[in-house]
Each structure stands twice: as structure tokens, then as C-alpha cells.
Amino acid sequence: VEQELLRTGRRCFVVLEKGEITGLVTPHEIKQIDRAKWPFTTLNDIMRPLEDLRAVTPEASLTSALELMSRYDLNQLPVISNGHLAGVLSRAEILSYLQTHAEFRG
């Protein structure tokens, strides 16, 4: 995961098992593990399980997603549709979109 973080700059990794989302790993979870234990730690050991995740549906407004992120101090928010991962929203992406949208609306 560390290599992927550094290579891609992504801040959120979805954990899948047999094509189904089972959890999420972010830098927060990774930092909780002593570096010496990394070779022996699995994603299942550190992921936030699906049932513990805050999520939105594709129909949710960006404003409600941002409010949820603010309320629970989240930087990423999974988008779940019919029990399947449709995507992951980031706080930075939402704010960037809203800023661009506001610029073009004048």
C-alpha cells in the first residue's frame, strides 16, 4: 500500500473480496501500524470494514456528501450503489468541483 500511495498519490484504497467491497484503507489506518510490523500486516488487519464506513449513494448531492465528511472528519467517502462500490469521493475533489462550478456561474 505504501508503494501505491507514493506512486499514485491516492489517499484511499478499497479492499475487495470476490468482487465485493469489504473495507477501505487510508493513510490514517496505515500510520496506526508500527513500520516494523508492515511485512506481517494484511489489509484485512487494518481496513475499516464496510459496515463501519460512512457512505453515500450516487443520488446524494455533493453538498450532503461534504456535510457528512465535515461532520465525521472524513477525507474520503465511498459511493455505494446496490451494495457495490460505484466510486470514492474526496473532500478535495468536491471542493475543487464546487469552486470551478461557482467560477463559471459568475
N, C-alpha and C positions, 0 to 999 in steps of 0.2 A: 504494500500500500504506500509506503514511504516513497518508493521509486516512482509510482504513478502520480503521487502528489507533486513531486518535484518535476517530473517530466511534463505533465499536463496542466498543472496549476489548478486542477479540480479540487474542490473542497468537500465533496460528498461522493460516497461510493455506496451503491445499492448492492445488497447481498441477496443473491438469488439461489434457490434450490429447486431443481427440476422446473425451471422457468417461472417460478412463483417468488415474489418478493418476500423475504423473511426478515430483513432488517436493513439498517443503514449505519455506515461508519463515516465519521467526520474526524478532522484533526483533534477535536476535543477528546474523543474516545482513545485515539492513538496516544495522546500525551499522558493519559492516565496510567499507561503501562510502562514500567521500567524498561529502558532500552535493552538491558541485558536479557530480558525475557521475550523480546520480539521474535527471535527464531522459533520459540516454542508456543507462541500465542496464535490462535486461529481467529479468523474473522468472527466465527460464532462466539468466541470467548468475549469479544469486545463490542460487538454490534449492539445497537439499540433495536430490540425486537419490534416487529411490525405492530404488534398490539400496544406497544408503548409510544408509538410515533404519533405526533400531531400531523394531520394531512388534510388536504382539500380535494375536492372533485374538480374536473375540468370546467364545470359550470360556475365555480366560485369566482367572484370578482377579484381583481388584483388588490383592491383596497381591503377587502376582507382577509385576503391572504397576508398582506402586510400587517394588518392589525393583529392577526394570530401570531405572526412572527414576533412582533413587538411585545405582545402580552406574555409570551413564553420564552423570550430572548433566544429566538431561533435564527440561524442564518440560512438554513435550507428547509424547504418544505416539500415533501413528496406530494405528487398529484396522483391520486388513486382513482381508477375507473373500473367498476365491477370487480374489485379485488385484485386488479392488475396495475402495475406501475405505468402511468402514462407519461410521466416526466418528473423533473425536480425543479422547483423554483428556487432562486436565490434572492436574498434581500437586495443585493447589488443590481441584479438584472431587473428586478421590479422597479427600483428607484431610477435606474437609467432609462427604462421604458417610459415611466411617468414623466421624467424630465424632458425627454425627447418629444413626447406627445404634447406636453404643455408648450414647448417652444414652437411647434408647428401650428398650434391653435391660436397663438398670439396672446 
